[in-house]
Amino acid sequence: MKTLKILKIGGNIIDDEAALTQFLFNFSKISGPKILVHGGGKLATKLAQQMLVEVNMIDGRRITDQDTLDIITMVYAGKINKNIVANLQANNCNSVGFSGADGNSVISEKRPIKEVDFGFVGDVIQVNTSTLELLLNNNITPIFCAITHDENGQLLNTNADTIASELAIEFTKKFKTELYYCFEINGVLENINDENSVIENINTTTYKTLIDQGIIVDGMLPKLNNCFHAISNKVTKVCIGKPDMLFKTNTVYTTIQE
């Protein structure tokens, strides 16, 4: 069974032109089937401010009204996605840009209103891999943005970490899947002020302890929830750290274990 690598990159890499260029060069050299998933929230926020569209965040999560959905669709599925595809073509990595609507690949439902109405935000309910398999088997790399659809014509803003996790889980039926969350720090840190305090292995037991101790908080919580969701659903390997973890042998990063 072939190994499929799924990489998700965060906004801090996307926003740094030199870092993104280096990452895409390295990514293009990964042999075998691979998928890239990206967000782009910072650029979307910048464009919204330029267009005088109010940016509303609750607990780090974007409220997505119609104007905001229009902006993130332009930024995620347009500017960022196509720039990534163009750069990969320049590196001889044949790729195709995707939202969840393309190839009916990722279907979501609009998040129900509870304490907060998040607007046009989607929670993934189904992943279809047939179109993606066709591409992967012909050495073409899918590049996913953080937009899905509901099969009724509605696009939905969807967490990129979750898309990456759900893709990895669904592909376990056809591949050995490895999931890498690449961002600007070395991994999960024991001390947020010390970039060298990487916790190299986290399992379910230590995860609960780290939460109780207040070491894992805020934005790292949903990211790790996606990691454990993947590793408990037959994804072979799940790692968090700088992109170097894929390309350099002496890099320290965090590996998630059951």
N, C-alpha and C positions, 0 to 999 in steps of 0.2 A: 504494500500500500504506500503510495506517495505521501510525502509530507507537504502540507500547505501552510505557509507562514502568513499570518494576518497581522499587520502593523497598524496601530493607531497613533497619529501624531497630534500634539496639542498646539494651542494657539501661539505659545511662545516660540515654537520652531517656525510656524507659518509666518509670524510677524517679523522674523529675523531673516532677511534675504540671504545673507551669507550662510547661515545655519541651514536654511531650507535647501539651498543649492547643493551644499555638501551632503545633506541627508539624501536628496533625490539621486545624486551621483552614486552614493553607496547602495541605496535601495535598488537601483537599476542593475547592480552587480550581483544581487542575490539570485542564486540559481534555483531552478524549479518554480512551481506555481506559487504565486503570492498575490495578496490583496492589500491595498492601502486604504485606510479610513481616516478622514480628517474632519476637524471642526473648523472654527474660524470666527469665534464669538467676538474677539477684540476688534477685528476689522469691521464686523457688522455693527458693533457699537459705535465705532468711529464714523461710519457712513450715516448711521441714524442721526447722530449729533449734527453732522454737516447738513442733513436734510430737515433738521429741526423736528425730528420724530422723537418723542419722549422714550427713554429707555427705563423700563421698570424691571427690577430684579428682586426676588424674594429668596432668601437663603441661598444666594448664588445662582438661582435659576431664573431664566428669562421669561417674563410674561410676553406671550406672542399674540398681539392683536393683528388685524389684517395688514396694517401698514408695516409692522415689524416683520410679518411673514414675507411680504413682498421684498423687503430689504435683505433678509437672510437668504431668500431664494436667489436673489441676484448675486449676493456675495459668495455663498457656499457653493451652489450649483453652477454659478457662472464664473466670476472672476478667479476665485481660489482654485476650483476644480480644473478649469481649463488651463490655467497657468501651470498647475502641476502636471497635467497631461502633456502639455507642450514641452516642458522641461524634460520629462521622461523620454519623449520622442527624440529630443536632442541627444539623449544618452543611449539611444538605440534600444529603449525599452518600450515595445509597442503596448499602448494602454488605451483604455476607453473609460470616459467619465460616467459615473452612475449616481442617480438618486435612487431611492427605494421604488419610485414609480417606474423606472426604466427596467424593462424585462419583468415587471411585476415582482421585483426581487425582495423588497421588504415592505410588508403591510403592517400598518399600525391602526390603533383606534384612538380617537381623541380622548385625552385624559379626562376622566370624570371630575366634575366640580365637587370638591369637599370643602376644606377650610379656605382654599384659594382657587380661583379660576385662572388657570395658566393659559387659557386661550387655545390657539392652534398648536398644541403640543401633543405629540403622538407617543403612545406606548406600544412597543413592538408586539405583535400577536402571531406573525407568521413570516418565515423566510423561505423563498423559493430559489433553488440553486441551479435549475436546469440551464438557463441562459448563461449563468456565470461559469458553469462547468464547461460549456461549449467553448467559451473564450479561453479558460485556463488550459484546456486540453489542446488549444492551438497557440499556446505561448503568448496569449494576450492578457494583460494585467488590468483587472477592474480597479477603478479609483472611486471610492464612495465618499459622498458628502453627507452631512447630517440632516438630510431631508427624506422623509418617507411619504406614503400616501395611504388612503383609507379604502381604496377600490371604488369610491364614489366621486372621484374627481377632486378630492380635497388633499392638498399637500399639507404635511405636518412637520414642524420642527421637532427633531428627535435627538436624544443624547447620543453623541458619536461613540462614547465608550460602550453604550448598550448595543448599538448596531454592530460594533466589532465583536462583542461577546456573542451575540445571537448568530452572527455569521459563522463564527468559529464552532459553535455548538452544532448548527445544522450540517456543516461540512464534515463532522465526524463520521457521518454515514458513508462518506466517499474517500476521505483522506485521514491521515494522522494530522491533526491541526495543532499549530503552535500560535499563541496569542501574545503579542508584545505591545505594551503601552509605553510609548516613547514620549518623554517630555524633558524639561530643562534641568531636573535634579537627578541625583544618582540612584534614587529608589525611595522606598518608604524610610523616613528618618526617625531615629529614636529621639533626637533633639533637632527641632526645626531650624535652629540657629547654627547647626554644625552639619555641613553638607557631607562630611565623612562618616556620620553616625548611621550608616545604612544598616537596616535590618535585613540580612541576606536571605533568610527563610521565614515565612509566616505560614502557619497552618491554622486550622479552625480554632484550636484551643488558644494558641498565642494571640490570635486576632481578637478574641473576646477579652483577653487580659489587657491588651494594648488599648482597647476602647475604654475599659473600666479605669485604666490609669490616665486617660485623657491624652494619650500619645497620638492616637489616630482620631482626627476630628475633621469637621468641615468638608471640603471638597474631596479629601482622600477617602471618606467613607463610601460614597456611591461608587467610586472607582474600584475599591476593594470588593465591594459587594458584587460588582460585575465579574471581577476576577474569580471569586469563589463560586459564583454561579456557573462560570465556564469550566472550572477545574472539577466541579462536582457533576458535570454533564459530559464527561469523557474527552474534554479537550486535553491533549497530551501534556502541554507545557504552557504556563502563564507567567510572564515576567513584567516587571515595572522598572524603568530606569531611563538613562540617557540612551540615545540611539547607538552609542558606541558598544552597548552590550551585544549587539548583533555582529559587529565588525571588528572588535578588538578582543583578544583572548584574556587580557589582564584586567578587564573592567569589572567593578563591583556593582551589583544591582540586586533587586529583590525578586525572589522566586516564590510563587504561591503554591502551597501544597495542601492536600486534603487533611 
